[in-house]
Amino acid sequence: MNIHQATTSYEKWVASCIPLDRQAISYKHQQMTLDLFPFFRATFYRWVQIWREVCGSAAIAPQLLGVGDLHLENFGTWRDMEGRLVWGVNDFDEVYRMPYTMDLVRLVTSSHAAAAEEHLAIRPRAASEAILEGYRDAMKEGGRPFVLAENHRWLRKIALSRLRDATVFWQKLEKLQKSQVRFPRDVESHLRKLLPDSSLQYEKKRRVAGLGSLGHTRVVLIGRWHGCYIAREAKELTPSACVWARGQGAKGHLTRYGQILDRAVRVPDPFVTPYKGWLLRRLAPDCSRIELASLSASRDEDRLLYSMGWETANIHYGSPRAIPVIKRDLAKRRANWLHKAAKAMLRATERDWLEWKKK
């Protein structure tokens, strides 16, 4: 099965469990031609289909509940119930039981793809080492979430960069088209409960965002509270692409989004609520993923990648029974195993991308 056949098959599978926005799917296909990194982000289904064959022994490892679609732009910020800014993984659409190595190889491969397109200045080998070092250290110490209060001031500076300006953020949401989607009444009712005032007037907007989940229904409630904008979003979820890659139908498989949130070493976002196949959450400038384009030129890339490796371990600590086995597995692996596997996956992804652009 080549990349075109895999994409057709996967999208047919997704359409068997949720309505797909065909206009958004067409846009996704266009984005996949532009650069290697967006292609990588958009094609987790292809990754999980080929990675065992490409990575060999790196794919044979103890299993746990993993992120799956982990990459450099799957990190962002949110506010906890104390109003403190927290940084970490912010998207678990593809959560599934998998070898712990999948998250590491995919994260490192994304750093190599970003470096190849000059989004990062760090050398690929140094990126591999930084991520693995962060993961190993967190595994030794039991993990620790990134609360950007008195700690991690350097990371707080990155998170609050000028490109995440509130005025620009709300202007983009205000310009969204009105949504004509009729999503389930109980889902809308549950989303309204996340608003600060049940009588608040709002508009329903159609939002096209992300890459992996492009085509999924997204409805945003946007209104004003005490003179300023607020927004809440409902995004329709599907089972992980891991289910499709195993040749199984979507029916009977539920997302494990809530499960991984509850188990990880994590300071929770009080607004994030998985509900009946939908993800409900607050949208705000300080509650979103951090794009590579928003990173300042003075960033400490080695430190940032180390933190991403650490945060990956924070998530994996949500499978406590697997941790002792993972530590033993890590100890016996050769020093360059992760870098080698990521290089192989990058080559495979590049081949698929070049093939995709030919259509």
PEQUIDA-V31617 format. One record per pair of residues at least 24 apart in sequence whose C-alpha atoms are under 7 Angstrom apart, sorted by the first residue. I is the first residue (numbers start at 1). J is the second residue. Records with the same first field share a line. If there is no record, write none. Layout:
I->J  J
This chain:
3->352  356
4->356
6->46
10->244
17->250
20->215  216
21->215  216  217
22->215
24->208  214  215
25->214  215
28->211  214
33->356  357
36->113  350  353
37->113  114
39->353
40->349
41->211  212
42->211  212
43->212
44->69
45->241
48->242  245
49->245
54->344  345
55->341  344
58->101  337  341
59->99  101  102
60->99
61->99  100  101
62->99  100  322  325  326
63->97  98  99  100
64->97  98  99  100  316  319  322
65->95  96  97  98  260  316  319
66->95  96  97  98  100  103  316
67->92  94  95  96  103
68->94  95  96  102  103
69->94
70->103  106  107
71->106  107  110
72->107  110  111
73->289  290  291  292
74->289
75->289  290
76->288  289  290
77->286  287  288  289
78->269  286  287  288
79->269  287
80->267  268  269  270
81->270
84->147  148  149
85->147  148  149
86->146  147  148
87->146  147
88->146  311
90->289
92->257
93->237  240  257
94->240  241
95->240  256  257
96->240  256
105->338  341  342
108->342
109->342  343  345  346
113->346
119->292
122->301
125->339
127->302  305
128->338  339
130->302  305  306
131->305  306  308  309
132->309
133->306
134->306  307  309  310
135->309  310  312  313
138->310  313
139->313
143->265  313  314
144->265  314
145->265  266  267  314
158->295
159->290
161->294
163->294
164->285
165->285
166->285
169->285
176->205  206  207
177->205  206
178->204  205  206
179->204  205  206  219
191->232  280
194->271
231->282  283  284
232->281  282  283
233->280  281  282  283
234->278  279  280  281
235->278  279  280
236->277  278  279
237->277  278  279
238->277
260->318
263->318
264->314  315  316  317  318
265->314  315  317  318
